[in-house]
Amino acid sequence: MVWNYRLIEYRYIDDETDLAVHEVYYNEDGTPFAFSEKAIAPFSKEDAQRVLEAYDKPPVAYIDKRRLDEGQDDWGWL
């Protein structure tokens, strides 16, 4: 299993979007299959460098926060 930090796009009811860095996990063929539930915060200089590299790539998934109920967020791969 391979992972790296990548951007996840958060979509809101007012059509605003935010980006956050998450850990993303990939299958052997390089397709993403999972990402961390919470955004990450770097704890070392090396982590900070990897987080900055995530901003050089497009988002790989979205989390749709437009739902008004308390249910689970909808999300999908981009």
HTML snippet that shows the backbone in 3Dmol.js (N, CA, C, O; Angstrom):
<script src="https://3Dmol.org/build/3Dmol-min.js"></script>
<div id="view" style="width:600px;height:400px;position:relative"></div>
<script>
const pdb = `
ATOM      1  N   MET A   1       0.845  -1.181   0.000  1.00  0.00           N
ATOM      2  CA  MET A   1       0.000   0.000   0.000  1.00  0.00           C
ATOM      3  C   MET A   1       0.889   1.243   0.000  1.00  0.00           C
ATOM      4  O   MET A   1       1.891   1.323   0.710  1.00  0.00           O
ATOM      5  N   VAL A   2       0.489   2.187  -0.810  1.00  0.00           N
ATOM      6  CA  VAL A   2       1.209   3.450  -0.926  1.00  0.00           C
ATOM      7  C   VAL A   2       0.281   4.569  -0.477  1.00  0.00           C
ATOM      8  O   VAL A   2      -0.932   4.483  -0.666  1.00  0.00           O
ATOM      9  N   TRP A   3       0.840   5.615   0.114  1.00  0.00           N
ATOM     10  CA  TRP A   3       0.034   6.761   0.511  1.00  0.00           C
ATOM     11  C   TRP A   3       0.836   8.033   0.299  1.00  0.00           C
ATOM     12  O   TRP A   3       2.062   8.002   0.189  1.00  0.00           O
ATOM     13  N   ASN A   4       0.131   9.140   0.245  1.00  0.00           N
ATOM     14  CA  ASN A   4       0.754  10.454   0.270  1.00  0.00           C
ATOM     15  C   ASN A   4      -0.288  11.459   0.752  1.00  0.00           C
ATOM     16  O   ASN A   4      -1.437  11.107   1.020  1.00  0.00           O
ATOM     17  N   TYR A   5       0.132  12.701   0.854  1.00  0.00           N
ATOM     18  CA  TYR A   5      -0.795  13.767   1.211  1.00  0.00           C
ATOM     19  C   TYR A   5      -1.373  14.345  -0.068  1.00  0.00           C
ATOM     20  O   TYR A   5      -0.640  14.620  -1.018  1.00  0.00           O
ATOM     21  N   ARG A   6      -2.700  14.532  -0.094  1.00  0.00           N
ATOM     22  CA  ARG A   6      -3.360  15.128  -1.251  1.00  0.00           C
ATOM     23  C   ARG A   6      -4.486  16.036  -0.780  1.00  0.00           C
ATOM     24  O   ARG A   6      -4.956  15.941   0.354  1.00  0.00           O
ATOM     25  N   LEU A   7      -4.897  16.902  -1.664  1.00  0.00           N
ATOM     26  CA  LEU A   7      -5.985  17.821  -1.365  1.00  0.00           C
ATOM     27  C   LEU A   7      -7.329  17.130  -1.514  1.00  0.00           C
ATOM     28  O   LEU A   7      -7.547  16.345  -2.437  1.00  0.00           O
ATOM     29  N   ILE A   8      -8.216  17.437  -0.591  1.00  0.00           N
ATOM     30  CA  ILE A   8      -9.619  17.039  -0.655  1.00  0.00           C
ATOM     31  C   ILE A   8     -10.419  18.327  -0.709  1.00  0.00           C
ATOM     32  O   ILE A   8     -10.157  19.252   0.061  1.00  0.00           O
ATOM     33  N   GLU A   9     -11.386  18.400  -1.602  1.00  0.00           N
ATOM     34  CA  GLU A   9     -12.208  19.595  -1.778  1.00  0.00           C
ATOM     35  C   GLU A   9     -13.486  19.459  -0.952  1.00  0.00           C
ATOM     36  O   GLU A   9     -14.204  18.465  -1.065  1.00  0.00           O
ATOM     37  N   TYR A  10     -13.759  20.457  -0.127  1.00  0.00           N
ATOM     38  CA  TYR A  10     -14.996  20.514   0.663  1.00  0.00           C
ATOM     39  C   TYR A  10     -15.977  21.437  -0.050  1.00  0.00           C
ATOM     40  O   TYR A  10     -15.648  22.588  -0.337  1.00  0.00           O
ATOM     41  N   ARG A  11     -17.181  20.940  -0.339  1.00  0.00           N
ATOM     42  CA  ARG A  11     -18.203  21.713  -1.048  1.00  0.00           C
ATOM     43  C   ARG A  11     -19.332  22.066  -0.077  1.00  0.00           C
ATOM     44  O   ARG A  11     -19.810  21.211   0.668  1.00  0.00           O
ATOM     45  N   TYR A  12     -19.751  23.332  -0.093  1.00  0.00           N
ATOM     46  CA  TYR A  12     -20.746  23.815   0.850  1.00  0.00           C
ATOM     47  C   TYR A  12     -22.016  24.276   0.144  1.00  0.00           C
ATOM     48  O   TYR A  12     -22.028  24.474  -1.071  1.00  0.00           O
ATOM     49  N   ILE A  13     -23.086  24.442   0.923  1.00  0.00           N
ATOM     50  CA  ILE A  13     -24.410  24.772   0.394  1.00  0.00           C
ATOM     51  C   ILE A  13     -24.414  26.083  -0.390  1.00  0.00           C
ATOM     52  O   ILE A  13     -25.208  26.229  -1.320  1.00  0.00           O
ATOM     53  N   ASP A  14     -23.556  27.035  -0.047  1.00  0.00           N
ATOM     54  CA  ASP A  14     -23.505  28.324  -0.736  1.00  0.00           C
ATOM     55  C   ASP A  14     -22.567  28.296  -1.944  1.00  0.00           C
ATOM     56  O   ASP A  14     -22.182  29.344  -2.461  1.00  0.00           O
ATOM     57  N   ASP A  15     -22.201  27.089  -2.392  1.00  0.00           N
ATOM     58  CA  ASP A  15     -21.299  26.865  -3.521  1.00  0.00           C
ATOM     59  C   ASP A  15     -19.866  27.286  -3.244  1.00  0.00           C
ATOM     60  O   ASP A  15     -19.048  27.325  -4.164  1.00  0.00           O
ATOM     61  N   GLU A  16     -19.547  27.598  -2.000  1.00  0.00           N
ATOM     62  CA  GLU A  16     -18.168  27.844  -1.623  1.00  0.00           C
ATOM     63  C   GLU A  16     -17.429  26.512  -1.539  1.00  0.00           C
ATOM     64  O   GLU A  16     -18.042  25.470  -1.304  1.00  0.00           O
ATOM     65  N   THR A  17     -16.129  26.549  -1.730  1.00  0.00           N
ATOM     66  CA  THR A  17     -15.311  25.349  -1.569  1.00  0.00           C
ATOM     67  C   THR A  17     -14.083  25.681  -0.735  1.00  0.00           C
ATOM     68  O   THR A  17     -13.580  26.805  -0.767  1.00  0.00           O
ATOM     69  N   ASP A  18     -13.618  24.713  -0.006  1.00  0.00           N
ATOM     70  CA  ASP A  18     -12.368  24.797   0.744  1.00  0.00           C
ATOM     71  C   ASP A  18     -11.528  23.593   0.369  1.00  0.00           C
ATOM     72  O   ASP A  18     -12.048  22.584  -0.107  1.00  0.00           O
ATOM     73  N   LEU A  19     -10.242  23.702   0.582  1.00  0.00           N
ATOM     74  CA  LEU A  19      -9.332  22.583   0.370  1.00  0.00           C
ATOM     75  C   LEU A  19      -8.662  22.244   1.690  1.00  0.00           C
ATOM     76  O   LEU A  19      -8.345  23.130   2.483  1.00  0.00           O
ATOM     77  N   ALA A  20      -8.449  20.951   1.919  1.00  0.00           N
ATOM     78  CA  ALA A  20      -7.722  20.496   3.098  1.00  0.00           C
ATOM     79  C   ALA A  20      -6.848  19.319   2.687  1.00  0.00           C
ATOM     80  O   ALA A  20      -7.189  18.573   1.770  1.00  0.00           O
ATOM     81  N   VAL A  21      -5.740  19.163   3.360  1.00  0.00           N
ATOM     82  CA  VAL A  21      -4.814  18.079   3.050  1.00  0.00           C
ATOM     83  C   VAL A  21      -5.146  16.876   3.923  1.00  0.00           C
ATOM     84  O   VAL A  21      -5.282  16.996   5.140  1.00  0.00           O
ATOM     85  N   HIS A  22      -5.274  15.720   3.289  1.00  0.00           N
ATOM     86  CA  HIS A  22      -5.545  14.450   3.957  1.00  0.00           C
ATOM     87  C   HIS A  22      -4.529  13.423   3.512  1.00  0.00           C
ATOM     88  O   HIS A  22      -3.881  13.594   2.479  1.00  0.00           O
ATOM     89  N   GLU A  23      -4.384  12.358   4.280  1.00  0.00           N
ATOM     90  CA  GLU A  23      -3.627  11.200   3.820  1.00  0.00           C
ATOM     91  C   GLU A  23      -4.515  10.451   2.835  1.00  0.00           C
ATOM     92  O   GLU A  23      -5.683  10.194   3.128  1.00  0.00           O
ATOM     93  N   VAL A  24      -3.973  10.097   1.668  1.00  0.00           N
ATOM     94  CA  VAL A  24      -4.705   9.341   0.660  1.00  0.00           C
ATOM     95  C   VAL A  24      -3.953   8.044   0.415  1.00  0.00           C
ATOM     96  O   VAL A  24      -2.730   8.042   0.273  1.00  0.00           O
ATOM     97  N   TYR A  25      -4.690   6.941   0.367  1.00  0.00           N
ATOM     98  CA  TYR A  25      -4.110   5.605   0.213  1.00  0.00           C
ATOM     99  C   TYR A  25      -4.468   5.053  -1.156  1.00  0.00           C
ATOM    100  O   TYR A  25      -5.584   5.247  -1.636  1.00  0.00           O
ATOM    101  N   TYR A  26      -3.515   4.359  -1.791  1.00  0.00           N
ATOM    102  CA  TYR A  26      -3.654   3.914  -3.168  1.00  0.00           C
ATOM    103  C   TYR A  26      -3.528   2.401  -3.287  1.00  0.00           C
ATOM    104  O   TYR A  26      -2.814   1.751  -2.524  1.00  0.00           O
ATOM    105  N   ASN A  27      -4.257   1.855  -4.285  1.00  0.00           N
ATOM    106  CA  ASN A  27      -4.100   0.450  -4.661  1.00  0.00           C
ATOM    107  C   ASN A  27      -2.774   0.266  -5.389  1.00  0.00           C
ATOM    108  O   ASN A  27      -2.091   1.239  -5.709  1.00  0.00           O
ATOM    109  N   GLU A  28      -2.419  -0.979  -5.646  1.00  0.00           N
ATOM    110  CA  GLU A  28      -1.177  -1.271  -6.367  1.00  0.00           C
ATOM    111  C   GLU A  28      -1.159  -0.659  -7.757  1.00  0.00           C
ATOM    112  O   GLU A  28      -0.086  -0.352  -8.278  1.00  0.00           O
ATOM    113  N   ASP A  29      -2.335  -0.475  -8.376  1.00  0.00           N
ATOM    114  CA  ASP A  29      -2.388   0.102  -9.714  1.00  0.00           C
ATOM    115  C   ASP A  29      -2.367   1.637  -9.694  1.00  0.00           C
ATOM    116  O   ASP A  29      -2.462   2.271 -10.745  1.00  0.00           O
ATOM    117  N   GLY A  30      -2.242   2.235  -8.496  1.00  0.00           N
ATOM    118  CA  GLY A  30      -2.132   3.679  -8.366  1.00  0.00           C
ATOM    119  C   GLY A  30      -3.441   4.423  -8.205  1.00  0.00           C
ATOM    120  O   GLY A  30      -3.443   5.650  -8.101  1.00  0.00           O
ATOM    121  N   THR A  31      -4.564   3.701  -8.180  1.00  0.00           N
ATOM    122  CA  THR A  31      -5.846   4.376  -7.975  1.00  0.00           C
ATOM    123  C   THR A  31      -6.101   4.565  -6.483  1.00  0.00           C
ATOM    124  O   THR A  31      -5.833   3.660  -5.693  1.00  0.00           O
ATOM    125  N   PRO A  32      -6.611   5.724  -6.089  1.00  0.00           N
ATOM    126  CA  PRO A  32      -6.895   5.941  -4.670  1.00  0.00           C
ATOM    127  C   PRO A  32      -8.086   5.093  -4.230  1.00  0.00           C
ATOM    128  O   PRO A  32      -9.028   4.877  -4.992  1.00  0.00           O
ATOM    129  N   PHE A  33      -8.027   4.616  -2.981  1.00  0.00           N
ATOM    130  CA  PHE A  33      -9.153   3.839  -2.460  1.00  0.00           C
ATOM    131  C   PHE A  33      -9.631   4.337  -1.108  1.00  0.00           C
ATOM    132  O   PHE A  33     -10.705   3.930  -0.665  1.00  0.00           O
ATOM    133  N   ALA A  34      -8.883   5.196  -0.434  1.00  0.00           N
ATOM    134  CA  ALA A  34      -9.303   5.688   0.882  1.00  0.00           C
ATOM    135  C   ALA A  34      -8.533   6.959   1.223  1.00  0.00           C
ATOM    136  O   ALA A  34      -7.451   7.216   0.696  1.00  0.00           O
ATOM    137  N   PHE A  35      -9.126   7.748   2.124  1.00  0.00           N
ATOM    138  CA  PHE A  35      -8.408   8.896   2.657  1.00  0.00           C
ATOM    139  C   PHE A  35      -8.780   9.073   4.120  1.00  0.00           C
ATOM    140  O   PHE A  35      -9.825   8.602   4.570  1.00  0.00           O
ATOM    141  N   SER A  36      -7.905   9.764   4.864  1.00  0.00           N
ATOM    142  CA  SER A  36      -8.124   9.952   6.297  1.00  0.00           C
ATOM    143  C   SER A  36      -9.382  10.773   6.543  1.00  0.00           C
ATOM    144  O   SER A  36      -9.731  11.658   5.762  1.00  0.00           O
ATOM    145  N   GLU A  37     -10.053  10.460   7.646  1.00  0.00           N
ATOM    146  CA  GLU A  37     -11.292  11.144   7.995  1.00  0.00           C
ATOM    147  C   GLU A  37     -11.058  12.625   8.281  1.00  0.00           C
ATOM    148  O   GLU A  37     -11.852  13.475   7.877  1.00  0.00           O
ATOM    149  N   LYS A  38      -9.986  12.921   8.964  1.00  0.00           N
ATOM    150  CA  LYS A  38      -9.682  14.299   9.345  1.00  0.00           C
ATOM    151  C   LYS A  38      -8.487  14.811   8.550  1.00  0.00           C
ATOM    152  O   LYS A  38      -7.594  14.052   8.171  1.00  0.00           O
ATOM    153  N   ALA A  39      -8.497  16.112   8.309  1.00  0.00           N
ATOM    154  CA  ALA A  39      -7.347  16.752   7.673  1.00  0.00           C
ATOM    155  C   ALA A  39      -6.136  16.622   8.596  1.00  0.00           C
ATOM    156  O   ALA A  39      -6.277  16.473   9.810  1.00  0.00           O
ATOM    157  N   ILE A  40      -4.967  16.681   8.009  1.00  0.00           N
ATOM    158  CA  ILE A  40      -3.754  16.482   8.804  1.00  0.00           C
ATOM    159  C   ILE A  40      -3.085  17.818   9.114  1.00  0.00           C
ATOM    160  O   ILE A  40      -3.319  18.826   8.447  1.00  0.00           O
ATOM    161  N   ALA A  41      -2.259  17.792  10.133  1.00  0.00           N
ATOM    162  CA  ALA A  41      -1.402  18.920  10.478  1.00  0.00           C
ATOM    163  C   ALA A  41       0.026  18.385  10.566  1.00  0.00           C
ATOM    164  O   ALA A  41       0.270  17.390  11.248  1.00  0.00           O
ATOM    165  N   PRO A  42       0.967  19.029   9.888  1.00  0.00           N
ATOM    166  CA  PRO A  42       2.340  18.514   9.920  1.00  0.00           C
ATOM    167  C   PRO A  42       2.969  18.701  11.302  1.00  0.00           C
ATOM    168  O   PRO A  42       2.744  19.701  11.984  1.00  0.00           O
ATOM    169  N   PHE A  43       3.763  17.705  11.685  1.00  0.00           N
ATOM    170  CA  PHE A  43       4.432  17.748  12.983  1.00  0.00           C
ATOM    171  C   PHE A  43       5.945  17.799  12.856  1.00  0.00           C
ATOM    172  O   PHE A  43       6.657  17.783  13.859  1.00  0.00           O
ATOM    173  N   SER A  44       6.435  17.860  11.626  1.00  0.00           N
ATOM    174  CA  SER A  44       7.878  17.958  11.408  1.00  0.00           C
ATOM    175  C   SER A  44       8.121  18.734  10.120  1.00  0.00           C
ATOM    176  O   SER A  44       7.203  18.968   9.334  1.00  0.00           O
ATOM    177  N   LYS A  45       9.352  19.122   9.924  1.00  0.00           N
ATOM    178  CA  LYS A  45       9.723  19.832   8.712  1.00  0.00           C
ATOM    179  C   LYS A  45       9.492  18.963   7.479  1.00  0.00           C
ATOM    180  O   LYS A  45       9.067  19.459   6.436  1.00  0.00           O
ATOM    181  N   GLU A  46       9.775  17.664   7.601  1.00  0.00           N
ATOM    182  CA  GLU A  46       9.569  16.732   6.484  1.00  0.00           C
ATOM    183  C   GLU A  46       8.075  16.624   6.151  1.00  0.00           C
ATOM    184  O   GLU A  46       7.697  16.636   4.979  1.00  0.00           O
ATOM    185  N   ASP A  47       7.231  16.519   7.182  1.00  0.00           N
ATOM    186  CA  ASP A  47       5.792  16.481   6.954  1.00  0.00           C
ATOM    187  C   ASP A  47       5.307  17.768   6.288  1.00  0.00           C
ATOM    188  O   ASP A  47       4.478  17.724   5.380  1.00  0.00           O
ATOM    189  N   ALA A  48       5.816  18.897   6.731  1.00  0.00           N
ATOM    190  CA  ALA A  48       5.415  20.177   6.152  1.00  0.00           C
ATOM    191  C   ALA A  48       5.766  20.230   4.671  1.00  0.00           C
ATOM    192  O   ALA A  48       4.986  20.748   3.873  1.00  0.00           O
ATOM    193  N   GLN A  49       6.919  19.708   4.295  1.00  0.00           N
ATOM    194  CA  GLN A  49       7.318  19.685   2.888  1.00  0.00           C
ATOM    195  C   GLN A  49       6.360  18.832   2.065  1.00  0.00           C
ATOM    196  O   GLN A  49       5.978  19.217   0.960  1.00  0.00           O
ATOM    197  N   ARG A  50       5.967  17.665   2.601  1.00  0.00           N
ATOM    198  CA  ARG A  50       5.030  16.793   1.885  1.00  0.00           C
ATOM    199  C   ARG A  50       3.645  17.441   1.761  1.00  0.00           C
ATOM    200  O   ARG A  50       2.964  17.275   0.749  1.00  0.00           O
ATOM    201  N   VAL A  51       3.238  18.176   2.795  1.00  0.00           N
ATOM    202  CA  VAL A  51       1.954  18.883   2.736  1.00  0.00           C
ATOM    203  C   VAL A  51       2.005  19.946   1.638  1.00  0.00           C
ATOM    204  O   VAL A  51       1.057  20.077   0.863  1.00  0.00           O
ATOM    205  N   LEU A  52       3.088  20.696   1.565  1.00  0.00           N
ATOM    206  CA  LEU A  52       3.213  21.714   0.524  1.00  0.00           C
ATOM    207  C   LEU A  52       3.184  21.096  -0.867  1.00  0.00           C
ATOM    208  O   LEU A  52       2.626  21.685  -1.792  1.00  0.00           O
ATOM    209  N   GLU A  53       3.775  19.924  -1.026  1.00  0.00           N
ATOM    210  CA  GLU A  53       3.758  19.233  -2.322  1.00  0.00           C
ATOM    211  C   GLU A  53       2.338  18.855  -2.731  1.00  0.00           C
ATOM    212  O   GLU A  53       2.039  18.793  -3.924  1.00  0.00           O
ATOM    213  N   ALA A  54       1.463  18.603  -1.767  1.00  0.00           N
ATOM    214  CA  ALA A  54       0.072  18.259  -2.075  1.00  0.00           C
ATOM    215  C   ALA A  54      -0.624  19.400  -2.813  1.00  0.00           C
ATOM    216  O   ALA A  54      -1.512  19.150  -3.628  1.00  0.00           O
ATOM    217  N   TYR A  55      -0.236  20.645  -2.542  1.00  0.00           N
ATOM    218  CA  TYR A  55      -0.855  21.796  -3.184  1.00  0.00           C
ATOM    219  C   TYR A  55      -0.428  21.959  -4.640  1.00  0.00           C
ATOM    220  O   TYR A  55      -1.021  22.752  -5.371  1.00  0.00           O
ATOM    221  N   ASP A  56       0.589  21.222  -5.067  1.00  0.00           N
ATOM    222  CA  ASP A  56       1.019  21.260  -6.467  1.00  0.00           C
ATOM    223  C   ASP A  56       0.202  20.320  -7.345  1.00  0.00           C
ATOM    224  O   ASP A  56       0.368  20.317  -8.565  1.00  0.00           O
ATOM    225  N   LYS A  57      -0.682  19.517  -6.741  1.00  0.00           N
ATOM    226  CA  LYS A  57      -1.487  18.541  -7.476  1.00  0.00           C
ATOM    227  C   LYS A  57      -2.968  18.876  -7.312  1.00  0.00           C
ATOM    228  O   LYS A  57      -3.361  19.490  -6.320  1.00  0.00           O
ATOM    229  N   PRO A  58      -3.787  18.476  -8.279  1.00  0.00           N
ATOM    230  CA  PRO A  58      -5.225  18.743  -8.149  1.00  0.00           C
ATOM    231  C   PRO A  58      -5.853  17.895  -7.035  1.00  0.00           C
ATOM    232  O   PRO A  58      -5.295  16.864  -6.662  1.00  0.00           O
ATOM    233  N   PRO A  59      -6.995  18.312  -6.508  1.00  0.00           N
ATOM    234  CA  PRO A  59      -7.693  17.496  -5.503  1.00  0.00           C
ATOM    235  C   PRO A  59      -8.046  16.127  -6.076  1.00  0.00           C
ATOM    236  O   PRO A  59      -8.284  15.994  -7.277  1.00  0.00           O
ATOM    237  N   VAL A  60      -8.079  15.113  -5.216  1.00  0.00           N
ATOM    238  CA  VAL A  60      -8.409  13.762  -5.676  1.00  0.00           C
ATOM    239  C   VAL A  60      -9.819  13.345  -5.275  1.00  0.00           C
ATOM    240  O   VAL A  60     -10.347  12.374  -5.815  1.00  0.00           O
ATOM    241  N   ALA A  61     -10.435  14.056  -4.344  1.00  0.00           N
ATOM    242  CA  ALA A  61     -11.767  13.677  -3.870  1.00  0.00           C
ATOM    243  C   ALA A  61     -12.483  14.915  -3.358  1.00  0.00           C
ATOM    244  O   ALA A  61     -11.880  15.971  -3.166  1.00  0.00           O
ATOM    245  N   TYR A  62     -13.790  14.759  -3.142  1.00  0.00           N
ATOM    246  CA  TYR A  62     -14.558  15.850  -2.565  1.00  0.00           C
ATOM    247  C   TYR A  62     -15.398  15.315  -1.409  1.00  0.00           C
ATOM    248  O   TYR A  62     -15.741  14.134  -1.353  1.00  0.00           O
ATOM    249  N   ILE A  63     -15.712  16.214  -0.502  1.00  0.00           N
ATOM    250  CA  ILE A  63     -16.652  15.949   0.575  1.00  0.00           C
ATOM    251  C   ILE A  63     -17.760  16.977   0.420  1.00  0.00           C
ATOM    252  O   ILE A  63     -17.507  18.180   0.483  1.00  0.00           O
ATOM    253  N   ASP A  64     -18.984  16.510   0.217  1.00  0.00           N
ATOM    254  CA  ASP A  64     -20.118  17.388  -0.025  1.00  0.00           C
ATOM    255  C   ASP A  64     -20.767  17.743   1.307  1.00  0.00           C
ATOM    256  O   ASP A  64     -21.462  16.921   1.905  1.00  0.00           O
ATOM    257  N   LYS A  65     -20.541  18.961   1.765  1.00  0.00           N
ATOM    258  CA  LYS A  65     -21.095  19.433   3.033  1.00  0.00           C
ATOM    259  C   LYS A  65     -22.417  20.159   2.834  1.00  0.00           C
ATOM    260  O   LYS A  65     -22.879  20.848   3.744  1.00  0.00           O
ATOM    261  N   ARG A  66     -23.040  20.020   1.662  1.00  0.00           N
ATOM    262  CA  ARG A  66     -24.280  20.741   1.368  1.00  0.00           C
ATOM    263  C   ARG A  66     -25.486  20.133   2.048  1.00  0.00           C
ATOM    264  O   ARG A  66     -26.540  20.765   2.109  1.00  0.00           O
ATOM    265  N   ARG A  67     -25.357  18.930   2.557  1.00  0.00           N
ATOM    266  CA  ARG A  67     -26.498  18.300   3.214  1.00  0.00           C
ATOM    267  C   ARG A  67     -26.813  19.023   4.513  1.00  0.00           C
ATOM    268  O   ARG A  67     -25.906  19.371   5.269  1.00  0.00           O
ATOM    269  N   LEU A  68     -28.079  19.248   4.770  1.00  0.00           N
ATOM    270  CA  LEU A  68     -28.483  19.990   5.957  1.00  0.00           C
ATOM    271  C   LEU A  68     -28.794  19.085   7.139  1.00  0.00           C
ATOM    272  O   LEU A  68     -28.901  19.565   8.268  1.00  0.00           O
ATOM    273  N   ASP A  69     -28.942  17.787   6.904  1.00  0.00           N
ATOM    274  CA  ASP A  69     -29.227  16.882   8.014  1.00  0.00           C
ATOM    275  C   ASP A  69     -27.928  16.497   8.716  1.00  0.00           C
ATOM    276  O   ASP A  69     -26.843  16.909   8.305  1.00  0.00           O
ATOM    277  N   GLU A  70     -28.047  15.730   9.744  1.00  0.00           N
ATOM    278  CA  GLU A  70     -26.884  15.335  10.540  1.00  0.00           C
ATOM    279  C   GLU A  70     -26.264  14.023  10.065  1.00  0.00           C
ATOM    280  O   GLU A  70     -25.434  13.437  10.760  1.00  0.00           O
ATOM    281  N   GLY A  71     -26.666  13.567   8.888  1.00  0.00           N
ATOM    282  CA  GLY A  71     -26.157  12.302   8.365  1.00  0.00           C
ATOM    283  C   GLY A  71     -24.712  12.400   7.924  1.00  0.00           C
ATOM    284  O   GLY A  71     -24.082  13.455   7.997  1.00  0.00           O
ATOM    285  N   GLN A  72     -24.212  11.279   7.469  1.00  0.00           N
ATOM    286  CA  GLN A  72     -22.831  11.201   7.008  1.00  0.00           C
ATOM    287  C   GLN A  72     -22.659  12.039   5.741  1.00  0.00           C
ATOM    288  O   GLN A  72     -23.573  12.120   4.921  1.00  0.00           O
ATOM    289  N   ASP A  73     -21.497  12.657   5.584  1.00  0.00           N
ATOM    290  CA  ASP A  73     -21.208  13.444   4.391  1.00  0.00           C
ATOM    291  C   ASP A  73     -21.160  12.545   3.165  1.00  0.00           C
ATOM    292  O   ASP A  73     -20.692  11.408   3.228  1.00  0.00           O
ATOM    293  N   ASP A  74     -21.650  13.073   2.050  1.00  0.00           N
ATOM    294  CA  ASP A  74     -21.450  12.403   0.775  1.00  0.00           C
ATOM    295  C   ASP A  74     -20.057  12.767   0.274  1.00  0.00           C
ATOM    296  O   ASP A  74     -19.588  13.881   0.506  1.00  0.00           O
ATOM    297  N   TRP A  75     -19.409  11.860  -0.396  1.00  0.00           N
ATOM    298  CA  TRP A  75     -18.095  12.153  -0.947  1.00  0.00           C
ATOM    299  C   TRP A  75     -17.879  11.301  -2.183  1.00  0.00           C
ATOM    300  O   TRP A  75     -18.627  10.355  -2.431  1.00  0.00           O
ATOM    301  N   GLY A  76     -16.869  11.631  -2.948  1.00  0.00           N
ATOM    302  CA  GLY A  76     -16.546  10.875  -4.139  1.00  0.00           C
ATOM    303  C   GLY A  76     -15.177  11.229  -4.672  1.00  0.00           C
ATOM    304  O   GLY A  76     -14.582  12.238  -4.295  1.00  0.00           O
ATOM    305  N   TRP A  77     -14.698  10.392  -5.543  1.00  0.00           N
ATOM    306  CA  TRP A  77     -13.393  10.629  -6.183  1.00  0.00           C
ATOM    307  C   TRP A  77     -13.580  11.578  -7.340  1.00  0.00           C
ATOM    308  O   TRP A  77     -14.592  11.524  -8.039  1.00  0.00           O
ATOM    309  N   LEU A  78     -12.621  12.438  -7.545  1.00  0.00           N
ATOM    310  CA  LEU A  78     -12.647  13.369  -8.693  1.00  0.00           C
ATOM    311  C   LEU A  78     -11.905  12.774  -9.856  1.00  0.00           C
ATOM    312  O   LEU A  78     -11.811  13.397 -10.913  1.00  0.00           O
TER     313      LEU A  78
END
`;
const viewer = $3Dmol.createViewer("view");
viewer.addModel(pdb, "pdb");
viewer.setStyle({}, {cartoon: {color: "spectrum"}});
viewer.zoomTo();
viewer.render();
</script>
